[in-house]
Amino acid sequence: MRSQVVIIGGGPSGLLLGQLLHLRGIDAIILERKTREYVLGRIRAGVLEQGLVGLLEEAGVADRMKVEGFPHDGTLISYGDEIFRVDFQEHTGTPVMVYGQTEVTRDLYDAREACGAPTVFNVENVVIHDADSAAPFVTYDVDGAQKRIDCDFVAGCDGFHGVSRKTIPDTVRKEFEKVYPFGWLGILSETPPVNHELIYANSERGFALCSMRNANLSRYYVQCSLDDKVEDWSNEAFWDELKRRIPADTAAQLVTGPSIEKSIAPLRSFVTEPMRWGRLFLCGDAAHIVPPTGAKGLNTAASDVHYLYGGLRQFYEENDSTGIDAYSARALSRVWKAERFSWWFSSLMHRYPDQTEFDHRMQVAELEFLRSNKAAQAAMAINYVGLPY
């Protein structure tokens, strides 16, 4: 079997790259180790930068998002019982779109199936061969048989635990990591959101976030210990803790109910360099992870797709390798800026186990500066809605 591009990983970044390439007549086959149903069962954040919205429009999969998504012109930040708003429209003229990552993935799968582009599910033992040569190929097992695909390029969109990053030799690959000393306990509930915009809260008891998926589906988080287990938290305990961490007026409006999903996620910042080795390119979580505070995970994956898609188009349509040669440097430049914003926002909003009273006073001073200074709000808004590609 042969394909111009082999995409390893059937999550949103792999699917988006595949759809964009398909529309330009570039062959791409996707290999996914799980089933479509499994992939769609993963609950992820859903704050989309305008760059990603534009890519979805270019890929022809934005119709449902435009109907069901929620444009947000700003966000709310609280500390104690104080609360203020950062206005994205005022400072950037640009909103973000709240639309669940699961829905983005569903739209991309539907489009891929409609156009008949090939996706292979339940693959095992994927191996990337000769990526540093002009003739790479990929082998994998499916239904008990080994298969081989010869290709021009391999796009590794298979996440942090996938095979793609590990294919780059240790002598070439350099990794940077920061592990945060807390996690996020999150629940999904069939209740109306407490506010029509996201609320980020810094309280003496720790961070909290009030978010949503739609008008009747809310997503809430509280900072928790890494030692906590999901079963340690009843629904009642979660709601009580959330109310303690958000302003009293907001807590009084909170509608509670049973959770339909509950999980604990650790927080980390991670970047690997380079993001290209020979004919192998890393995209998304295969190359970098950000803490969810700044909503940059899916969005940094989208910027990777933008750069790689542009480079592959240039290669196939103009016989020019400039774009793919510049891919790693261009992607990493934007990734590190997103990492900086996510690190800054996480440091501002969370309580750290070793935090001193001086550290806390610095957080409050930074929050009050952000509240009162338009330039600081503009800097935050520019980063939140997404830096240009």
Secondary structure, DSSP 4 states (H G I P E B T S, - for coil): -EEEEEEE--SHHHHHHHHHHHHTT--EEEE-SS-HHHHHT-----EE-HHHHHHHHHTT--HHHHHH-EEESEEEEEETTEEEEEEHHHHHS--EEE--HHHHHHHHHHHHHHHT--EE-S-EEEEEE-TTSSS-EEEEEETTEEEEEEEEEEEE-S-TTSHHHHHS-TTT-EEEEEEEEEEEEEEEESS--SSSS-EEEEETTEEEEEEEEETTEEEEEEEE-TT--GGG--HHHHHHHHHHHS-HHHHHHPPP--EEEEEEEEEEEEEEE-SEETTEEE-GGGTEE--GGG--HHHHHHHHHHHHHHHHHHHHHH---HHHHTHHHHHHHHHHHHHHHHHHHHHHHPPPTT--HHHHHHHHHHHHHHHH-HHHHHHHHHHHH----
